[in-house]
Amino acid sequence: MADRLRRGQNWLMTSGDPAPPGPLAVSRDGPVATVTIGTGRRHNALTSAAWLRLADCVAALSGDDSLAAVLLRGAGRTFCSGSDVSEWIDADPVAVEASFAHMEAAFRAIETCPVPVLASVAGVAAGAGCQLALACDLRIMSASARIGMPIARLGIRPSPAFAARLIRLAGPARAAELLYTGRLLRAPQALAAGLTNHVVPQDELAARGAELLAEITRNPPSAVRAAKQAVIAAAGLPPSGALGPAADYPDLQLGIARILNPG
């Protein structure tokens, strides 16, 4: 953890400063940190290194006593389509497993961050991008956004943590259906299923997120931090560990080929 904090602090920006170009940018506006993922290309699919960098970033932010809330958003007009599967082409299974470990490190860093984390979801939150949104305390979606776990078609095996995040919000039956079918829900359906707190028009997404964060940060920071710890104590964190390999590797290679070469 100490190494992770040092890595994060090496590039973590202070109030109003833009972060270096790359798959992750951080800015501060008083007590609120905004973390922007991706570059706007490839629907903000993140590499294994980018997932680890996100984990480091959130760990560094978590050590800042002046922090009151975090806004997590995607670059451009989409949130996150998951992992960059192109780096898994003919990859060693060990490298793929490491990628899933880096994803889970990012999700857990967000879940254990001592302040509320709000996901602002435009475009799509799919696969690991869906898990990223679900790891946040609150979610706000644009009316045209979609969210879900279309990972079975890639031969990816959901971990207990993946299932738990869906079950916690949508319940066992709906979570099972989403995992079995890989269906993406549009924002109104996601609201009905409990996967998002609010749905707003695309052009109101930033403003509504700012309003919600302002409501939170008007309260005494110690009370809000205590509220997050109370929620964690009551609801628990997703289980760690896996039931086996993260993916069926022959099926994974076939699925990647279908995605990258749809014709």
PyMOL commands that set and color helices and strands:
alter all, ss='L'
color gray80, all
select helices_A, chain A and resi 2-11+42-44+48-62+85-88+93-112+128-135+152-154+160-170+172-181+187-193+202-217+221-235+249-260
alter helices_A, ss='H'
color red, helices_A
select strands_A, chain A and resi 24-29+32-37+69-74+117-121+124-126+138-142+146-148+184-186+198-200
alter strands_A, ss='S'
color yellow, strands_A
deselect
rebuild
show_as cartoon
